[in-house]
Amino acid sequence: MRKTVFVVDDNDTNLSKAEEGLEDIYDVMTIPSGERLFKILKKVKPNLILLDIEMPEMDGFQVLEQLKSQKEYMDIPVIFLTGIREPEIEARGFESGAIDFVTKPFSTPVLLNRVKLHIDVNLLIKEHTEKLARNHQNMIFILADMVENRDSGTGGHIERTSEYVKVLIKAMQDDEVYIEEIKDWDLEMMGICAILHDVGKIGVSDTILNKQGKLTDEEFSRMKNHASNGADIINRVIERTGDDEFLHNARLFAEFHHESWDGSGYPHNIKGLAIPIQGRIMAIADVYDALISVRPYKPAFTHEQAVEIIIKDSGKRFDPKIADVFQKIHEKFRLVKQAIKDK
């Protein structure tokens, strides 16, 4: 499949020469300004951008800064086109995120070779990154599955709650609920983070996990430790590998999903906005799934009963703003459950 290259330059001669030199191998789009570039990016994302530095209105550095500030564009490799060969300009360019420079007037073979080199390298890096991410995700699924298989009463819980979390976050983004906190969240990543919310159950005995009937107060106290245990497990990983966005969110899902809006939850008995938003979101997904599932101590409630209970507990167990979003889109939870059941 042919790759796409954007050439951004206010000089028609440069645009034509670049297009002629690249069009036999790549789909080339010539763009006369930075302003026009961002309009086109809303419809087409290229594999590489050739960007002139000396342009009116928005120069190349301003364009690059805006590209790197937007999550959907920041991974596009950018090669600067410039007639200025000064060390200060090159240093500033590399510091700003450019991957190379091509001097104008440029040689067509040189331009083609530079473009081919960086597209091939970028694709290779992307391929290996995606492979590592798949392996990472597979390890997480295996770990979470091992935990879930110890608890005979929660079959399919991690898969369903992961999907509920994604549905709920997407609806919150659409309704701009807590938008400043969640606007940059990647739905797929957050769904995978949520898979580890019960990882702390690995430290709970099989006797308690699989007990038929209601737990004693002592047994329930031990069961409640799974939230803190989960945070401790993920913290140990962080200590060995360093904190990152994934581990940070996974820890918050694990540690705070049993806190309550009114402060009656555990393990910290915190309330309201003091509860990290990950915990407030996970609380609804987790409780909904527990309600509509058979447990040793109860039958499964209907979807309608589960929705009624959650809405009734808005402002008590659950963040009222997030509960309102759930009330609007609860049918999507039903569809998720059915889709997973039908697989």
Disulfide bonds with the S-S distance in Angstrom:
none
